[in-house]
């Protein structure tokens, strides 16, 4: 008998709250139950902070159920006030459509959408055609304003200086209507989401029970923070994106390698599919073995987001930069990470070629870093160097105007480093 997915999610740390615990468990004992999570299309890429809901849908599918990934093409035109103290910027229909396409592509890395094993849906298909008076009569009558304004997401905004805009006040009703629509169309009785969505989820459950006399359920996930108190996916450089054009597979790999020692086992449980008995066995490791566990975490996370080939390239690139590290077969044995050393690993650190003629008179160091794409502007390059974060061939660059010429290229290549982990190799041609 297949394990109840509720047990899997609880064991791996996904669940903060559930509704109707006994009924929910019985519901998930059935086969091919549909469940859904909404994704906000405010950007063309999801980020690491979205991985908990994504992975939960993947676990649902692995347990024989059908995930519905709902892109908020309609609600994105309104904006969710949950977790915000000020009004979100309203998007145009064109912006929402473009962002939705990017999100769909990324979700396909984690969830199998072939043969209707999962569905990608857009709530614009039903929300944009709603008639206002009919909506008020048929749906709005089920909502108590008194109860709505007690919801945490609304209360937070009501207490803020900006207040709550009327268009946002409708968001809870629209999300509840989504749940009702998915219940009618796809027999979906379970909605999942972040802890800030509790009020919206409960509103949808109430709407289904009142208007259809059917059971519906909700699961919320905890806000994932690191042991140092930082929100998951946030770094000093900004968000860590799933889009390889925004965060390269190598940088994505490095983000996970740099996981705090205290978070490694928890993140293995949340962000990989490795067996829990192997994760618990690795929990007691330290020193070099713990570093090997971090490499496995980074490899498995990168393989899910970007495919195994890119994960192997990122791993080999890291080995070539930071030295050989053989991972024992006994450490998380279900992982498909290569377990060889790095001596012969192919270097996949980003490389660019430069015409040797340009170096005849020398180029200031800050320009080299800008040309290599390690910074976005010459000014940013100057700040990087002034703050001591720029290195060439392992040596710190002390002046933005330090001249780089042919003598700076031993072996016809120049290794640049920005900060602790970002590398770029420059080779020159005759």
Long-range contacts (C-beta under 8 A, 24 or more apart in sequence): 2-63, 2-64, 3-63, 4-28, 4-29, 4-63, 5-59, 5-60, 5-63, 5-65, 8-59, 8-63, 9-56, 9-59, 9-219, 11-269, 11-276, 12-59, 12-269, 12-270, 12-276, 13-222, 13-266, 13-269, 13-270, 14-52, 14-55, 14-56, 14-59, 14-219, 14-221, 14-270, 15-219, 15-220, 15-221, 15-222, 16-195, 16-220, 16-221, 16-222, 17-195, 17-198, 17-218, 17-219, 17-220, 18-217, 18-218, 18-219, 18-220, 19-201, 19-202, 19-205, 19-217, 19-218, 19-219, 20-215, 20-217, 23-215, 23-217, 24-190, 24-217, 24-219, 27-189, 27-190, 27-215, 27-217, 28-63, 28-65, 28-190, 31-64, 32-64, 32-65, 32-66, 33-65, 33-66, 33-189, 33-190, 34-65, 34-66, 34-67, 34-68, 34-182, 34-186, 34-187, 34-188, 34-189, 34-190, 35-60, 35-65, 35-66, 35-67, 35-68, 35-188, 35-190, 35-191, 35-192, 36-67, 36-68, 36-69, 36-70, 36-121, 36-179, 36-182, 36-188, 36-190, 36-191, 36-192, 37-67, 37-68, 37-69, 37-70, 37-191, 37-192, 37-193, 38-70, 38-71, 38-72, 38-75, 38-123, 38-175, 38-178, 38-193, 39-69, 39-70, 39-71, 39-72, 39-103, 39-107, 40-72, 40-75, 40-76, 40-80, 41-71, 41-72, 41-73, 41-76, 41-91, 41-96, 41-99, 41-100, 41-103, 42-76, 42-88, 42-89, 42-91, 42-99, 43-99, 43-102, 44-98, 44-99, 44-101, 44-102, 44-103, 44-243, 45-102, 45-103, 45-106, 45-241, 45-242, 45-243, 45-246, 46-103, 46-106, 46-107, 46-241, 46-242, 47-233, 47-239, 47-240, 47-241, 47-242, 48-232, 48-233, 48-239, 48-240, 48-241, 48-242, 48-255, 49-224, 49-231, 49-232, 49-233, 49-234, 49-239, 50-233, 50-242, 51-232, 51-233, 51-270, 51-271, 52-194, 52-221, 52-224, 52-232, 52-270, 53-192, 53-193, 53-194, 53-221, 54-107, 54-110, 54-111, 55-110, 55-270, 55-271, 56-192, 56-219, 56-221, 57-110, 57-111, 57-118, 57-192, 58-110, 58-111, 58-273, 61-111, 61-112, 61-117, 61-118, 62-273, 66-116, 66-117, 66-118, 66-119, 66-186, 67-111, 67-118, 67-119, 68-118, 68-119, 68-121, 68-182, 68-186, 68-188, 69-104, 69-107, 69-111, 69-118, 69-119, 69-120, 69-121, 70-121, 70-122, 70-123, 70-178, 70-182, 71-100, 71-103, 71-104, 71-120, 71-121, 71-122, 71-123, 72-96, 72-122, 72-123, 73-97, 73-100, 73-122, 73-123, 73-124, 73-125, 73-127, 73-128, 74-122, 74-123, 74-124, 74-125, 74-126, 74-127, 74-128, 74-174, 75-123, 75-127, 75-171, 75-174, 75-175, 75-178, 77-124, 77-128, 78-167, 78-168, 78-170, 78-171, 78-174, 79-167, 79-168, 79-171, 80-153, 80-168, 80-171, 80-175, 80-200, 81-153, 81-154, 81-156, 81-157, 81-164, 81-165, 81-168, 81-171, 82-153, 82-171, 82-196, 82-197, 82-199, 82-200, 83-153, 83-156, 83-194, 83-196, 84-156, 84-157, 85-156, 85-157, 85-160, 85-162, 86-160, 86-162, 87-162, 87-165, 87-168, 88-168, 90-167, 93-124, 96-124, 102-243, 106-242, 106-243, 106-305, 109-242, 109-304, 109-305, 109-306, 109-307, 110-304, 119-186, 121-182, 123-174, 123-178, 123-181, 126-177, 126-181, 127-174, 127-177, 127-178, 130-177, 135-173, 135-177, 138-211, 139-173, 139-176, 139-177, 139-180, 139-207, 139-211, 140-173, 142-206, 142-207, 142-210, 142-211, 143-172, 143-173, 143-176, 143-203, 143-207, 148-172, 148-203, 151-199, 151-200, 151-203, 152-196, 152-198, 152-199, 153-196, 153-199, 153-200, 154-199, 171-200, 172-199, 172-200, 172-203, 173-203, 175-200, 175-203, 175-204, 176-200, 176-203, 176-204, 176-206, 176-207, 177-204, 177-207, 178-204, 179-204, 179-205, 179-207, 179-208, 179-216, 180-204, 180-207, 180-208, 180-211, 180-212, 183-208, 183-212, 183-214, 183-216, 184-212, 189-214, 189-215, 189-216, 189-217, 190-216, 190-217, 190-218, 190-219, 191-216, 191-217, 191-218, 191-219, 192-218, 192-219, 192-220, 192-221, 193-218, 193-219, 193-220, 193-221, 194-220, 194-221, 194-223, 195-220, 195-221, 195-222, 195-223, 196-223, 224-270, 226-259, 226-260, 226-263, 227-260, 227-262, 227-263, 228-260, 242-305, 244-306, 244-310, 248-350, 249-302, 249-305, 249-306, 249-310, 249-311, 249-313, 249-314, 250-313, 250-314, 250-317, 250-318, 250-348, 250-349, 250-350, 251-421, 251-422, 252-301, 252-302, 252-305, 252-306, 252-314, 253-298, 253-299, 253-301, 253-302, 253-311, 253-314, 253-315, 253-317, 253-318, 254-298, 254-314, 254-318, 254-421, 254-422, 255-298, 256-294, 256-297, 256-298, 256-301, 256-302, 257-294, 257-295, 257-297, 257-298, 257-318, 258-294, 258-421, 259-294, 259-297, 259-298, 261-286, 261-290, 264-290, 264-293, 264-294, 264-297, 267-297, 268-293, 268-296, 268-297, 268-300, 268-332, 271-297, 271-300, 271-301, 271-304, 272-297, 272-300, 272-301, 272-304, 272-335, 273-300, 274-300, 274-332, 274-334, 274-335, 275-334, 278-332, 278-333, 278-334, 279-332, 282-331, 282-332, 285-331, 288-325, 289-328, 289-331, 291-325, 292-325, 292-327, 292-328, 292-331, 293-331, 293-332, 295-325, 295-327, 295-337, 296-327, 296-331, 296-332, 296-335, 296-337, 299-335, 299-337, 300-335, 300-337, 303-336, 308-336, 311-337, 312-338, 313-346, 313-348, 314-348, 316-342, 316-345, 316-346, 316-347, 316-348, 317-345, 317-347, 317-348, 317-349, 319-345, 320-345, 320-346, 320-347, 320-348, 320-349, 321-349, 321-423, 347-425, 349-423, 349-424, 349-425, 350-423, 350-424, 350-425, 351-424, 351-425, 351-426, 351-427, 352-424, 352-425, 352-426, 352-427, 353-426, 353-427, 353-428, 353-429, 354-426, 354-427, 354-428, 354-429, 355-428, 355-429, 356-406, 356-428, 356-429, 356-430, 359-404, 359-405, 359-406, 359-408, 359-409, 359-428, 360-405, 360-406, 361-405, 362-403, 362-404, 362-405, 363-403, 363-404, 363-405, 364-400, 364-401, 364-402, 364-403, 364-404, 365-390, 365-392, 365-397, 365-399, 365-400, 365-401, 365-402, 365-403, 365-404, 366-400, 366-401, 368-392, 368-404, 368-414, 368-416, 368-426, 369-416, 369-418, 372-416, 372-424, 372-426, 373-424, 374-416, 374-418, 374-422, 374-424, 375-418, 384-418, 384-419, 389-418, 389-419, 390-416, 390-417, 390-418, 391-416, 391-417, 392-416, 392-417
